[in-house]
Amino acid sequence: MASLMQSLIGKKPTPEELVKKWRQQIRSQERELDKSARGIETEEAKVKRSLKLAAKRNDVTSCRILAKEVVRSRKARDRIASSKAQLNSLNMSMQHQLATTKIAGTLQKSTAIMSTVNNLIKLPEISSTMQEMSAEMMKAGIIDEMMEDTLENAMGDEDGVEEEAEEEVNKVLFELTDGRLGEAPGAVDGGLEVEKEQKKVQEEDIDSMAARLSALRA
């Protein structure tokens, strides 16, 4: 009867099976982050080309909008690189857990894993998967219950992007316009003359690019 009930309920995964599953999920998340980074790079290249064209028209307003998008995309790529490093650290911790399990027979509680998972949950790109993984790790006894403010902070990392430092935008302008704009942007403002209809189309293109970058970052 006991064996029948066990087959109906389902066999409880062994520590080795749990670690193997988590490591597979980590590798999967790393591939997803690589894909996101490539998408951001592709859109960033388009934004750079548009910025250079706008600079040739002396369209300073569009240049500054596009420069801000470049700053955002670079920050997003930096965040992805940091995420991958932390995922790699988590993967190594899981490998250590596997080695320990073969000796002790059980999974061991780890403050290092707890800290890494706490950080990874805050990243929008992988937050959902990491929340699921953390719940399984809590159940397995590897980590304690997450602090209440962890999930509240998970979606708050993007708040600061609306207030990019002016120097970062100027740096991008200087870089992509060979010093024509970023160094002294005010000197070009007076020469801005763009037809209203043409400017409307340009702004729509910029909005479209910004939307695609925002979707990739999310």
C-alpha positions as CSV (number, residue, x, y, z in Angstrom):
1,M,0.0,0.0,0.0
2,A,2.8,2.4,0.9
3,S,4.6,1.9,-2.5
4,L,1.2,2.4,-4.2
5,M,0.7,5.7,-2.4
6,Q,4.2,6.8,-3.2
7,S,3.7,6.1,-6.9
8,L,0.4,8.0,-6.9
9,I,1.8,11.0,-5.0
10,G,5.1,11.0,-6.9
11,K,8.7,10.4,-5.8
12,K,10.4,13.1,-3.9
13,P,13.4,14.4,-5.8
14,T,16.8,13.6,-4.4
15,P,19.3,16.3,-3.4
16,E,21.3,15.4,-6.5
17,E,18.2,15.8,-8.7
18,L,17.4,19.1,-7.2
19,V,20.9,20.5,-7.8
20,K,20.9,19.2,-11.4
21,K,17.6,20.9,-12.0
22,W,18.8,24.2,-10.6
23,R,22.0,24.1,-12.5
24,Q,20.0,23.5,-15.7
25,Q,17.8,26.5,-14.9
26,I,20.9,28.7,-14.3
27,R,22.4,27.8,-17.6
28,S,19.0,28.5,-19.3
29,Q,18.9,31.9,-17.7
30,E,22.4,32.6,-18.9
31,R,21.4,31.9,-22.4
32,E,18.4,34.2,-22.1
33,L,20.6,37.0,-20.8
34,D,22.9,36.5,-23.8
35,K,19.9,36.8,-26.1
36,S,18.7,39.9,-24.4
37,A,22.2,41.5,-24.6
38,R,22.4,40.7,-28.4
39,G,19.0,42.3,-28.9
40,I,20.0,45.4,-27.0
41,E,23.2,45.7,-28.9
42,T,21.3,45.5,-32.2
43,E,18.9,48.2,-31.2
44,E,21.7,50.3,-29.8
45,A,23.5,50.2,-33.2
46,K,20.4,51.5,-34.9
47,V,20.1,54.3,-32.4
48,K,23.7,55.3,-32.9
49,R,23.2,55.5,-36.7
50,S,20.1,57.7,-36.2
51,L,22.0,59.9,-33.8
52,K,24.8,60.5,-36.3
53,L,22.3,61.3,-39.0
54,A,20.5,63.7,-36.7
55,A,23.9,65.4,-35.9
56,K,24.4,66.0,-39.6
57,R,21.1,67.8,-39.7
58,N,22.1,69.8,-36.6
59,D,19.0,68.3,-34.9
60,V,20.3,68.7,-31.3
61,T,16.9,67.8,-29.7
62,S,16.8,64.4,-31.4
63,C,20.5,63.8,-30.7
64,R,20.0,64.3,-27.0
65,I,17.0,62.0,-26.9
66,L,18.9,59.3,-28.8
67,A,22.0,59.8,-26.6
68,K,19.9,59.2,-23.5
69,E,18.7,55.9,-25.1
70,V,22.3,54.9,-25.7
71,V,23.1,55.6,-22.0
72,R,20.2,53.4,-20.9
73,S,21.1,50.5,-23.2
74,R,24.7,50.5,-21.9
75,K,23.5,50.4,-18.4
76,A,21.2,47.5,-19.3
77,R,24.1,45.6,-20.8
78,D,26.2,46.3,-17.7
79,R,23.4,45.0,-15.6
80,I,23.2,41.8,-17.7
81,A,26.9,41.3,-17.5
82,S,26.7,41.6,-13.7
83,S,23.8,39.1,-13.7
84,K,25.7,36.6,-15.6
85,A,28.7,36.8,-13.2
86,Q,26.3,36.2,-10.3
87,L,24.6,33.3,-12.1
88,N,28.0,31.8,-12.7
89,S,28.8,32.2,-9.0
90,L,25.5,30.5,-8.1
91,N,26.3,27.6,-10.5
92,M,29.7,27.1,-8.8
93,S,27.9,27.1,-5.4
94,M,25.5,24.5,-6.7
95,Q,28.5,22.3,-7.8
96,H,29.9,22.6,-4.3
97,Q,26.6,21.6,-2.9
98,L,26.6,18.5,-5.1
99,A,30.0,17.5,-3.9
100,T,29.0,18.1,-0.3
101,T,25.8,16.1,-0.7
102,K,27.8,13.0,-1.8
103,I,29.7,13.1,1.5
104,A,27.0,14.4,4.0
105,G,24.0,13.0,2.2
106,T,22.0,16.2,2.4
107,L,22.0,19.7,1.1
108,Q,23.6,22.3,3.3
109,K,22.4,25.7,4.3
110,S,24.5,28.5,2.6
111,T,24.6,32.2,3.3
112,A,26.5,32.7,0.1
113,I,23.7,31.2,-2.0
114,M,21.2,33.2,0.0
115,S,23.0,36.4,-0.7
116,T,23.4,35.6,-4.5
117,V,19.7,34.6,-4.9
118,N,18.6,37.8,-3.1
119,N,20.6,39.8,-5.6
120,L,19.4,37.9,-8.6
121,I,15.7,38.2,-7.7
122,K,16.0,42.0,-8.0
123,L,16.9,41.7,-11.7
124,P,13.8,42.0,-13.9
125,E,15.1,39.8,-16.7
126,I,15.3,36.7,-14.4
127,S,13.3,37.6,-11.4
128,S,10.4,35.2,-12.1
129,T,12.6,32.1,-12.5
130,M,14.8,33.1,-9.4
131,Q,11.7,33.5,-7.3
132,E,10.6,30.0,-8.2
133,M,14.1,28.6,-7.6
134,S,14.3,30.4,-4.2
135,A,11.0,28.8,-3.1
136,E,12.4,25.4,-3.9
137,M,15.7,26.2,-2.1
138,M,13.8,27.3,1.0
139,K,11.8,24.1,1.0
140,A,15.0,22.1,0.6
141,G,16.6,24.0,3.5
142,I,19.4,25.6,1.6
143,I,18.3,29.2,2.3
144,D,16.0,31.0,4.8
145,E,12.9,32.9,3.9
146,M,13.6,36.0,1.8
147,M,13.5,39.4,3.4
148,E,10.1,41.1,2.7
149,D,11.7,44.1,0.9
150,T,13.5,41.9,-1.6
151,L,10.5,41.5,-3.9
152,E,9.5,45.1,-3.4
153,N,12.9,46.2,-4.7
154,A,12.8,43.7,-7.6
155,M,11.0,46.1,-9.9
156,G,12.6,49.3,-8.6
157,D,16.0,49.0,-10.3
158,E,14.8,51.0,-13.4
159,D,13.6,54.0,-11.5
160,G,16.9,55.8,-11.8
161,V,17.2,55.7,-15.6
162,E,14.9,58.7,-15.9
163,E,17.5,60.8,-14.3
164,E,20.7,60.1,-16.3
165,A,23.5,62.4,-15.4
166,E,23.9,65.2,-17.9
167,E,27.6,64.3,-18.2
168,E,26.8,60.8,-19.4
169,V,24.6,62.1,-22.2
170,N,27.2,64.7,-23.1
171,K,29.9,62.0,-23.2
172,V,27.9,59.9,-25.6
173,L,27.2,62.9,-27.8
174,F,30.8,63.8,-27.8
175,E,31.8,60.2,-28.7
176,L,29.3,59.6,-31.5
177,T,29.6,63.0,-33.1
178,D,33.4,63.3,-33.1
179,G,33.2,66.1,-30.5
180,R,30.7,68.3,-32.5
181,L,28.0,68.2,-29.8
182,G,28.9,66.8,-26.4
183,E,31.7,69.3,-25.8
184,A,29.6,72.4,-26.5
185,P,26.0,71.5,-27.3
186,G,24.7,75.1,-26.9
187,A,26.8,76.3,-29.9
188,V,24.6,74.2,-32.2
189,D,21.2,75.0,-30.8
190,G,20.8,78.3,-32.7
191,G,21.2,76.6,-36.1
192,L,18.3,74.1,-35.6
193,E,15.8,74.5,-38.5
194,V,13.6,71.5,-39.2
195,E,10.3,71.4,-41.0
196,K,7.4,70.5,-38.6
197,E,6.2,67.5,-40.6
198,Q,9.7,66.1,-41.0
199,K,10.4,66.5,-37.3
200,K,7.2,64.7,-36.4
201,V,8.3,61.7,-38.4
202,Q,11.7,61.8,-36.8
203,E,10.2,61.9,-33.3
204,E,8.0,58.9,-34.1
205,D,11.0,57.0,-35.3
206,I,12.8,57.9,-32.1
207,D,9.8,56.8,-30.0
208,S,9.7,53.5,-31.8
209,M,13.4,52.8,-31.2
210,A,13.0,53.8,-27.5
211,A,10.0,51.4,-27.2
212,R,12.0,48.5,-28.7
213,L,14.9,49.1,-26.4
214,S,12.6,49.4,-23.4
215,A,10.9,46.1,-24.3
216,L,14.3,44.4,-24.6
217,R,15.4,45.7,-21.3
218,A,12.2,44.5,-19.6
